[in-house]
Amino acid sequence: MAISPHLAGVRAKVGSDLLMLPSVCGFVFDSAGRALMARHGDVGLWAAPGGGVDPDERPEDALVRELQEELRIDVAPRGLIGVYGGPEFRTVYPNGHQCAYVIAVYACVIEAGTPTPDGEEITDARWATETEITGLTTTAWMPLVLPDAFAWWRRQGV
């Protein structure tokens, strides 16, 4: 898993101790109302794509950057679905690093590119309906966010 220089510096000081980190996630919808799901290489679980917010970075800019880095797509955020946190958003990575995330979740559409996993952070990607996503092995937080994301999409009809 790639780690930002800022976070690498923090980890050098605190080791694997629990960090609370700001992050973003993009529910990228296609014209059929399916969401783009990504298999995360570090844990092998499916989730909507996203990542960390760097110091002085606006959340929407972090979202655009992360999806470009991980999936080689340019996205346009269409709206904020919600901001989430809690015990389901806590992760212990294979290297022992503990993180508790607060995730700003956005609805997005692709402006350019075809989803192509980077092979490191994201190992697979697929379009899926809400029902199909419930059949995937997902992160613990996906079941909490999934209904809100699809409800937002149905209301907006973007």
Protein Blocks (a to p, Z undefined) as FASTA:
>chain_A
ZZdfklmmmmmmnomaccdddddddddddfkopacddddfklopacdedddddehiafkl
mmmmmmmmmnopacddfbdfbdcedjklgccdfkopacdddddddddddfbdcdddehlm
pmbdcdddfklmmmpccdfklmmmmmmmmmmmmmnoZZ
